[in-house]
């Protein structure tokens, strides 16, 4: 350790380069920010890239009437599709789209690809009411700059068929065990690697995983190995939410990773399923992000302001089967459906949110150790193809 | 009415002009050809060849790993990745190729007797009914038919229901490569039946009579007369079944299992992640395979009837 070796110089150089890059990114971000100080007159139109029902007519019609901003929707089937849509035609939404309801596994990519731009969070009054975890989360806020406003979230849950899976599972270990071989399903999504990493964080402390979204190459390899071992146990990877529901309905799948939304749908179809939210688990949180070439920014701001109000948050949560980021929505949820506020975990203490690791795009810079270079989303995507190959 | 009257008055000069034009074109056949072909040729070149060329060119670029910005520097990196043995891509290409071959053989075996019956044995009415039955599935959306198979193959679906009725145990067919094989063979069958039927129907009765007169029995006639004459039809049909399977990505998505990735699925997911160059590079693989396949098909006479 006394002599300076080549690798030391190299490590310093890497850190310096990373720091410079970070500083440059921050600088360009600041330089480009001419944030609006008030919301102007609406442009009469609003083009959204959204998850299906994120501008459901049950609450969007009122917005259109109030503001005169007529909504045009493009539903996306996956986070990758959202990113590709925003990045097409020169990026930044191609001068066509105004807002995108990006989940955490796409949001940082959108920010670093300059497809979305900073917003003035002060123009969205409900933001002050948000749960602390969603005010400036790392998946949509970089160096204190907000690139959108959080809207809804949900935990990734373990869904199981109560007639087939006995005893009731307590944690995620059941989807890695041979007991239910051939009856397990998990999402077809590279971010699923984080679920494996989170499982390893607690079952194999020697790997030193600190954050399931910030993995070194060795840690990524360990997660990939676990997922490769899991693959023979799977019935299938599910691609779209209805795929998983179908597999549960026709008896092919007994348990799997999913969302509260699917549990609701399955229960409505009288399939004997229950869900648990294991501790810890991963979760997703969606953000309305402003396209950097948004042609209707005023309507976009009006929309961000509107959908985060307690009444609308409550409505959207119950339409989609997810949880508001604004806790003031609680009484409105209960008014629409009794007990739904507790059912969607909106009344939990702050410690609850610490147990959910929210989706965040893997980026090369590690937050937990400045010395190592983390694997980025592209590496995850390649690894995911390898797991399935 | 005024227009009509005007046209009548201008009749003779227009007629003369028209004659002159026709004479002008008659003397210059290349101009006539140009007039007829310019638009379709332009569309063909621009839309078809142009897009293929753009595809091949972009396969030599790379996308920035994180921001997906396309970097316009020439590199073989994408191809190196595809052909690297530590990567899954060759394996995926092999699975796709094997499935396309298996489906083609299955469809040929299924289609031949059916087409033979339709073309040579069935009466007019039976033939019409069979035609409708072969074509009927094509009138419904491909997606609907694949979803229908999802239910048929499901754990509590029609197949297992019948197996249970017969006292046999449940089979785990759903979401496997076997499921893909069954569904592909079903959806592409009409594309094999029709060309084989056309080839078989064209064989003159006198050939078969001559074969019989020379003492050949049924099997010998089938092997030495009918099969060689039906071969171009079989090869033509196989181009459809092979190419359609090779390029598909929906069936693997809907009825495939955890290890059922096709070339198309990888291409789709990389396009979805805005990594166009890699998707383009991988998409050239089925293009190359089809190129070789078409060359072989031509030698076997698949295009002789065109």
Interface residues (C-beta under 8 A of the other chain):
Chain A: X78 X80 X81 X83 X84 X87 X88 X109 X112 X113 X114 X182 X231 X232 X234 X235 X236 X237 X239 X243 X246 X247 X250 X251 X252 X363 X364 X376 X377 X378 X379 X381 X382 X385 X386 X388 X389
Chain B: X65 X66 X67 X68 X69 X87 X88 X89 X91 X92 X150 X151 X154 X155 X156 X157 X172 X174 X175 X253 X254 X256 X257 X258 X259 X261 X266 X269 X271 X272 X273 X274 X275
